[in-house]
Amino acid sequence: MNWKYIIGEVLLIFIGINLAIWFNDWNASNKTMANKKIAVTKIKEEIQNNLNELQTSRNLNLKIPKAISEYAGFPKNKEGDIEVSSKVMQSFQKEYPDFYVILDSMPIGEDLVLYNGDTQIQLELTALTEIAWETSRNMGIANEFGYECLYDLENMYNIQRLVKKELNKAAEALQSEEIDRLLRVLGFLEQLEEQLETDYKAMLAKIDFCL
């Protein structure tokens, strides 16, 4: 019996098996890294889009309480018509477009006009998404990000869900014409949106380190 030949064959088989295992591990590792890069890119794009949406709608919604407050401060007659100068009205409508629709106007004195109109509040409902994040979680890719990265992302998206929930409450208050409730919700919403904007920017600055 040729023991050298047998030992050589066993060694070749052993080396072949280990090479195959190493190659499979290497291939799986490369595939995981490629999936992580795609996931990070998509999540990053999603956060940037959400940030843009948030900033746009937030700037518009922040004007609602201010418009209501300024409108309430205008002098009015018994019928509720506004008595201000044309300059004041022009400035108000420039700052808060579409809030007050003038139906009729009539001069009532030196540089004083009586305005009859209707108010309308346009609430911006932000289209915040979490498709990329949920897809990464459902595919198990997010589990490769590491604890700190996962914690920050989950916390950020939780605040995003709270923002959407409060926006729905604001829409309900507006629909039922509960102005005091609308103002309370918008006050709380402002705090949440400020925190979410901060979290978005912080996550964009460090998400590449999730790889």
DOBA-37585 format. One record per residue (C-alpha): residue in one letter; x, y, z. Coordinates in steps of 0.25 Angstrom, whole numbers, padded with zeros to 4 digits, always signed. Last residue first. Layout:
N
AXYZ ...
This chain:
211
L-0083+0200+0025 C-0090+0208+0035 F-0079+0218+0034 D-0086+0224+0021 I-0098+0227+0030 K-0090+0238+0038 A-0093+0251+0032 L-0107+0248+0027 M-0111+0242+0040 A-0107+0256+0047 K-0115+0264+0037 Y-0127+0255+0038 D-0126+0255+0053 T-0126+0270+0053 E-0138+0271+0044 L-0145+0261+0053 Q-0143+0269+0065 E-0148+0282+0059 E-0160+0274+0053 L-0164+0268+0067 Q-0163+0282+0073 E-0172+0289+0062 L-0182+0277+0063 F-0184+0281+0078 G-0188+0295+0074 L-0195+0290+0062 V-0204+0281+0070 R-0207+0292+0080 L-0211+0302+0068 L-0220+0291+0062 R-0227+0289+0075 D-0230+0304+0076 I-0234+0304+0062 E-0244+0293+0063 E-0250+0294+0049 S-0254+0279+0048 Q-0245+0278+0036 L-0234+0286+0042 A-0234+0278+0055 E-0233+0265+0046 A-0222+0271+0038 A-0214+0274+0050 K-0216+0260+0056 N-0211+0254+0043 L-0199+0263+0044 E-0197+0258+0058 K-0196+0244+0053 K-0187+0248+0042 V-0178+0254+0052 L-0178+0242+0061 R-0175+0233+0050 Q-0162+0242+0047 I-0159+0241+0061 N-0159+0226+0060 Y-0151+0227+0047 M-0140+0234+0055 N-0139+0225+0066 E-0138+0213+0057 L-0127+0219+0049 D-0119+0223+0062 Y-0121+0209+0068 L-0117+0202+0056 C-0104+0210+0054 E-0101+0208+0069 Y-0103+0193+0068 G-0096+0190+0055 F-0100+0191+0041 E-0101+0176+0037 N-0115+0175+0043 A-0120+0185+0033 I-0118+0175+0022 G-0128+0165+0028 M-0137+0166+0015 N-0148+0171+0024 R-0139+0182+0030 S-0134+0187+0017 T-0147+0188+0011 E-0153+0195+0023 W-0142+0206+0022 A-0143+0208+0007 I-0158+0209+0008 E-0158+0219+0020 T-0165+0231+0014 L-0169+0245+0018 A-0179+0251+0009 T-0181+0264+0017 L-0196+0269+0019 E-0196+0284+0016 L-0207+0290+0023 Q-0214+0301+0015 I-0223+0310+0024 Q-0234+0318+0018 T-0240+0331+0022 D-0251+0338+0015 G-0254+0352+0011 N-0259+0366+0013 Y-0249+0377+0014 L-0252+0392+0019 V-0241+0401+0015 L-0234+0412+0022 D-0224+0422+0016 E-0233+0434+0019 G-0246+0428+0022 I-0256+0417+0018 P-0250+0411+0005 M-0258+0399+0001 S-0253+0384-0002 D-0260+0372-0006 L-0257+0357-0007 I-0243+0357-0002 V-0237+0343+0000 Y-0229+0343+0013 F-0219+0331+0015 D-0216+0330+0000 P-0202+0337+0002 Y-0197+0339+0016 E-0186+0349+0015 K-0190+0356+0003 Q-0205+0356+0007 F-0201+0363+0020 S-0192+0373+0013 Q-0204+0376+0004 M-0214+0377+0015 V-0205+0387+0023 K-0203+0395+0011 S-0217+0396+0007 S-0220+0401+0021 V-0228+0393+0031 E-0243+0391+0035 I-0246+0376+0034 D-0260+0371+0032 G-0265+0363+0044 E-0280+0368+0043 K-0278+0376+0055 N-0266+0383+0050 K-0252+0378+0050 P-0238+0383+0055 F-0227+0373+0051 G-0221+0365+0063 A-0228+0352+0060 Y-0222+0353+0046 E-0208+0354+0052 S-0210+0342+0061 I-0216+0333+0050 A-0205+0337+0040 K-0194+0334+0051 P-0200+0321+0055 I-0201+0317+0040 K-0187+0322+0036 L-0180+0310+0043 N-0187+0301+0033 L-0180+0307+0021 N-0166+0306+0026 R-0169+0292+0031 S-0175+0287+0018 T-0162+0291+0011 Q-0152+0287+0021 L-0159+0273+0023 E-0159+0270+0008 N-0145+0273+0007 L-0141+0265+0019 N-0150+0253+0014 N-0142+0254+0001 Q-0129+0254+0008 I-0133+0242+0017 E-0138+0234+0005 E-0125+0236-0003 K-0117+0232+0009 I-0126+0220+0011 K-0124+0216-0003 T-0109+0218-0003 V-0108+0210+0010 A-0116+0199+0005 I-0108+0198-0008 K-0095+0198+0000 K-0100+0187+0010 N-0104+0178-0002 A-0090+0179-0008 M-0084+0176+0006 T-0093+0164+0007 K-0089+0159-0007 N-0075+0161-0004 S-0076+0153+0009 A-0084+0142+0003 N-0073+0141-0008 W-0062+0141+0002 D-0069+0131+0010 N-0072+0122-0002 F-0057+0123-0006 W-0052+0120+0008 I-0061+0107+0008 A-0057+0103-0006 L-0042+0105-0002 N-0044+0097+0011 I-0050+0086+0003 G-0039+0086-0007 I-0028+0086+0003 F-0035+0074+0010 I-0036+0067-0003 L-0022+0070-0007 L-0017+0065+0007 V-0025+0052+0006 E-0019+0050-0008 G-0005+0052-0003 I-0007+0043+0009 I-0012+0032+0000 Y+0000+0034-0009 K+0010+0034+0002 W+0003+0022+0008 N+0006+0014-0004 M+0000+0000+0000 
